[in-house]
Amino acid sequence: MTQTAPTSATDPRLFQTIVKGVGQAIGDYRMIEDGDRVMVCLSGGKDSYTLLDVLLHLQKRAPIDFEIVAVNLDQGQPGFPKDVLPRYLTQLGVRFDILTEDTYSVVKEKTPEGKTTCALCSRLRRGILYAHARKIGATKIALGHHRDDILETLFMNLFFGARLKAMPPKLQSDDGTNVVIRPLAYVAEANIIRYAQAREFPIIPCNLCGSQENLQRKVVGEMLEGWEREHPGRLTNIARALTRVTPSHLMDRDLFDFASLSVTPAEGDRGFDPDEYPQREFLSGVQELDMLG
């Protein structure tokens, strides 16, 4: 029995909010085009389940034709429930591949005690998924990173890497042979959590990295959650800022030619901008998806 639409327990307005955000991101960055074969990386977590739901929904309604192949990588984690995803995907009626590679043992062997496993685990996982995408002729690789993941990455790089860098909604893969897309780039994690709970997805926890309670990313995530509780709309403003960058008002000499500025600036930039901040960080009643307008 196909379950590509939300169940009766799901608020249709919530689903449409998520769909609208995904559709807008796909359009803004030309993530999916006619004839694409999209490999959806399914981890068994709430984000990738939601992503698959929305892409299956859009596949039926979009004015273009594109294929979907769901792919899960079984990394050999102890106790991994091998039957959950095949059963779920069979019920959905979607084409899928289950890959099996024991990266768990490699990561545990190579990672010093007390260090986080994320970097090595991600690198190994990427290599396997990129290779499989080439094997099946996938033109796009869809990942389940959402808006809050992007903001966490921004502050991780800012605080710990001294770089003003986030997570792009679309990029060329490390090996140069794949295009990676993040259709949930405009979607708030809070909406995904509510949707996943309503859909009762068969969530598979990650026993490798999910148990590392002291991860810096977890601390940054808690910081962002606190900001949103105290100042609703702040994360929307930060996300909007990533789409409205003024290189001449930063300090990167590779992005802007400060050395060549003269009495008559070539770009006519103002020396002192007036304050353009609203009285409050958000307007009462403004929906989160106003950032898409």
Secondary structure, 3 states (H helix, E strand, C coil): CCCCCCCCCCCHHHHHHHHHHHHHHHHHHCCCCCCCEEEEECCCCHHHHHHHHHHHHHHHHCCCCCEEEEEEEECCCCCCCCCHHHHHHHHHCCCEEEEECCHHHHHHHHCCCCCCCHHHHHHHHHHHHHHHHHHHCCCEEECCCCHHHHHHHHHHHHHHCCCCCCCCCEEECCCCCCEEECCCCCCCHHHHHHHHHHHCCCCCCCCCCCCCCCCHHHHHHHHHHHHHHHCCCHHHHHHHHCCCCCHHHCCCCCCCCHHHCCCCCCCCCCCCCCCCCCCCCCCCCCCHHHHHC
